[in-house]
Amino acid sequence: MTLPGPSANNPPWNSWVAIGVWMASVLFIFFIPVIFVTIYLLGKHIDFSDREALTSLLKTDPTAIVVQLLAVIPSHLLTLALAWVVVTKGRTYSFRKMLGWEWDGFRVWHAVVLFLFFWGFAVLMTTIFGSVENDFEKMLTSSRTAVYLVAFFATFTAPVVEEVVYRGLLFSAFQKRFGIVLAVVAVTLLFTVVHVPQYSMNNVPDYATIATLLMLSLTLTLVRAKTGNLYPCIVLHTVVNGIQSIVLIAEPYLPKSVTDVPDPTSMIWHVLR
């Protein structure tokens, strides 16, 4: 019997390696912004022993927030570089082939329809749970520069990085080791849980937003399981984040009824974790 060669559903990496890349991605998105903002704060001669004042400054100082957001660029690049090494095994395999780069019946209009579903689901969750101001929303009020940076990352880098890590490395390895059902459950929950601190305020989660993220994660993971490819997940994630980013940028000019719903996108990872 001839064993199938390496592919998106028979990856040349195992679950432990995938988990290692995931952990590294979380560390990158936490420590690199910390390094960047620490350099900025040293220049301002901040008293690091006053934790309360320091935390307040990190969440309210426009420049400190922009510095943390800019640090997302090297964080994402390092994550992608590490993922490329693992997926290709040092150029032994094709990066796109090992992740699945075919449409397999999925189309852009499917992504638009799903976005409308997420938007309606977000409204429903807000009606049930109410809205809770979270650190992420507070950060966006600091400056328009922060809004533009978040919109850029949410549309052009976060969908690729997150999908490569979650629906790429993690799902491929998990479904090979544990089967599709457990892989869907594990990846869906990991993606959601890692965003909880970002969408909380004073340890109180924004349940409406988190529920919407859970639904988004489940849908993305099911698309990966159904198509056997990562590319449709990246397209869907980009469309969802991209439309939301347009709304985010246009928010000052839109009626409150249009924007007063929880953010149905993952946006960026743990910028203010």
C-alpha positions in Angstrom: 0.0 0.0 0.0 1.4 3.4 -1.0 1.1 6.0 1.7 -0.1 9.4 0.6 2.5 12.1 0.3 2.6 15.2 2.5 -0.3 17.6 2.0 -2.6 19.9 3.8 -4.4 16.9 5.4 -1.3 14.9 5.9 1.2 17.5 7.1 4.9 16.9 7.6 4.7 18.4 11.2 3.0 16.9 14.3 0.7 18.4 16.9 3.5 19.3 19.3 5.3 21.3 16.7 2.1 23.1 15.8 1.4 23.9 19.4 5.0 25.2 19.7 4.4 27.6 16.8 1.1 28.7 18.3 2.8 29.4 21.7 5.6 31.3 19.9 3.0 33.4 18.1 1.4 34.4 21.4 4.8 35.2 22.9 5.8 37.3 19.9 2.6 39.4 20.1 3.0 39.9 23.8 6.8 40.5 24.3 7.7 42.4 21.1 5.2 45.2 21.9 6.4 45.2 25.5 10.0 45.7 24.2 8.9 48.5 21.9 6.8 50.4 24.4 9.5 50.0 27.2 12.0 51.7 25.0 9.5 54.5 24.4 8.8 54.8 28.2 12.4 54.9 29.1 12.8 58.0 26.9 10.0 59.6 28.9 11.6 58.7 32.3 8.5 56.9 33.6 8.4 55.5 37.1 8.0 51.8 36.4 7.3 51.0 40.1 4.0 52.8 39.9 2.1 49.9 38.2 -1.3 51.6 38.3 -0.1 54.8 36.6 1.9 52.7 34.1 -1.1 50.6 33.2 -3.2 53.7 32.7 -0.6 55.3 30.5 -0.2 52.2 28.3 -4.0 52.3 27.7 -4.5 56.0 27.2 -1.3 57.6 25.9 -1.8 57.9 22.1 1.9 57.5 21.3 2.4 54.5 23.6 -0.6 52.8 21.9 0.7 53.5 18.4 4.1 52.2 19.4 2.5 48.9 20.6 0.5 48.7 17.4 3.6 49.2 15.2 5.2 46.3 17.1 2.6 44.0 15.5 4.5 44.2 12.2 7.6 42.3 13.4 5.4 40.1 15.5 3.5 38.9 12.5 6.6 38.7 10.3 8.4 36.5 12.9 5.3 34.2 13.2 5.1 33.8 9.4 8.8 33.1 9.2 8.6 30.4 11.9 5.5 28.9 10.2 7.3 28.9 6.8 10.2 27.0 8.3 7.9 24.4 9.9 5.6 24.0 6.9 8.3 23.8 4.2 10.8 22.0 6.4 13.5 24.3 5.0 12.2 24.5 1.4 11.6 20.7 1.2 7.9 21.2 0.6 5.7 23.9 -1.0 4.3 26.3 1.6 1.0 26.8 -0.3 0.6 23.1 -1.1 1.2 22.0 2.5 -1.5 24.5 3.7 -4.0 24.0 0.8 -4.3 26.8 -1.6 -7.4 25.9 -3.7 -10.9 27.4 -3.7 -12.6 23.9 -3.8 -16.0 25.5 -4.5 -15.7 28.4 -2.1 -16.3 31.9 -3.5 -16.0 35.5 -2.4 -19.8 36.0 -2.4 -20.0 33.1 0.2 -17.7 35.2 2.4 -19.9 38.3 2.0 -23.1 36.3 2.9 -21.3 34.8 5.9 -20.3 38.3 7.0 -23.9 39.4 7.0 -24.8 36.4 9.1 -22.0 37.4 11.6 -23.3 40.9 11.7 -26.8 39.7 12.5 -25.5 37.3 15.1 -23.5 40.1 16.7 -26.7 42.2 17.0 -28.5 39.3 18.5 -25.7 38.7 21.0 -25.7 42.4 22.0 -29.5 42.2 22.6 -29.0 39.2 24.8 -25.9 40.1 26.7 -25.7 43.9 26.3 -22.5 45.7 25.5 -19.4 46.0 27.7 -16.7 48.5 27.0 -13.4 46.7 26.6 -9.7 47.5 26.4 -9.7 47.2 22.7 -12.5 49.7 22.1 -10.8 52.1 24.6 -7.6 51.8 22.7 -9.3 52.8 19.4 -10.6 56.1 21.0 -7.0 57.2 21.6 -6.3 58.5 18.1 -7.3 58.1 14.4 -3.7 56.8 13.8 -4.6 53.8 16.1 -7.8 53.2 14.1 -5.9 53.2 10.8 -3.2 50.9 12.1 -5.8 48.4 13.5 -7.8 48.5 10.2 -4.6 47.8 8.3 -3.5 44.9 10.4 -7.0 43.5 10.6 -7.4 43.5 6.9 -4.0 42.6 5.5 -1.9 40.7 8.1 -4.0 39.3 10.9 -6.2 37.1 8.6 -3.1 35.5 7.0 -1.1 35.0 10.2 -4.0 33.8 12.3 -5.3 31.4 9.6 -1.8 30.0 9.0 -1.4 29.2 12.7 -4.9 28.1 13.6 -6.5 26.6 10.5 -3.1 25.8 9.0 -0.6 24.3 11.4 -2.9 23.5 14.3 -5.9 22.1 12.4 -3.9 20.1 10.0 -1.9 18.4 12.7 -4.9 17.9 15.0 -7.1 16.4 12.4 -4.4 14.0 11.4 -3.8 12.9 15.0 -7.2 13.2 16.6 -9.7 13.3 13.8 -11.8 16.1 12.3 -14.4 16.5 15.1 -11.8 17.0 17.9 -9.7 19.2 15.6 -12.7 21.5 14.9 -13.5 21.7 18.6 -9.9 22.3 19.7 -9.1 25.0 17.1 -12.4 26.8 17.6 -11.9 27.1 21.3 -8.2 28.0 21.1 -8.9 30.8 18.7 -11.7 32.2 20.9 -10.0 31.8 24.3 -6.8 33.6 23.2 -8.9 36.7 22.3 -10.8 36.9 25.6 -8.3 39.2 27.4 -8.4 41.6 24.5 -12.2 41.9 24.7 -12.5 42.4 28.5 -12.4 45.3 30.9 -11.4 44.9 34.5 -11.7 41.1 34.2 -15.3 41.4 32.9 -15.5 39.8 29.4 -17.6 41.3 26.6 -19.8 38.2 26.2 -21.5 39.4 23.1 -18.2 40.0 21.2 -16.7 36.7 22.5 -19.8 34.8 21.4 -19.5 36.3 17.9 -15.8 35.4 17.9 -16.7 31.8 18.8 -19.1 31.6 15.9 -16.6 33.2 13.5 -13.9 30.7 14.7 -16.3 27.7 14.3 -17.3 28.8 10.8 -13.7 29.3 9.7 -12.7 25.9 11.1 -15.6 24.2 9.4 -14.7 25.9 6.1 -11.2 24.4 6.5 -12.6 21.0 7.3 -15.1 21.1 4.4 -12.8 22.4 1.7 -9.6 20.7 2.9 -7.8 24.0 2.1 -6.6 27.1 4.0 -7.1 29.6 1.2 -10.9 29.9 1.6 -10.4 30.6 5.3 -8.0 33.4 4.6 -10.4 34.9 2.1 -13.4 34.7 4.5 -11.4 36.1 7.3 -10.1 39.0 5.1 -13.6 39.8 3.9 -15.0 39.8 7.4 -12.2 41.9 8.9 -12.0 44.2 5.8 -15.7 45.2 5.9 -15.5 45.7 9.6 -12.4 47.9 9.1 -14.2 50.1 6.6 -17.0 50.5 9.1 -14.4 51.3 11.8 -12.8 54.0 9.7 -16.1 55.5 8.6 -17.6 55.3 12.1 -17.5 59.0 12.9 -19.6 59.7 9.8 -22.2 56.8 10.3 -25.4 56.7 12.3 -24.9 55.2 15.8 -27.4 52.4 14.9 -25.0 51.1 12.3 -21.9 51.0 14.5 -23.4 50.1 17.9 -22.8 46.4 17.7 -19.9 44.3 19.0 -16.9 43.8 16.7 -17.4 40.6 14.8 -13.8 40.3 13.8 -10.8 38.9 15.5 -8.8 42.0 14.6 -5.2 41.8 16.0 -3.9 39.5 18.7 -3.3 40.6 22.3 -1.9 44.0 21.5 -2.9 45.1 24.9 -2.8 41.7 26.6 
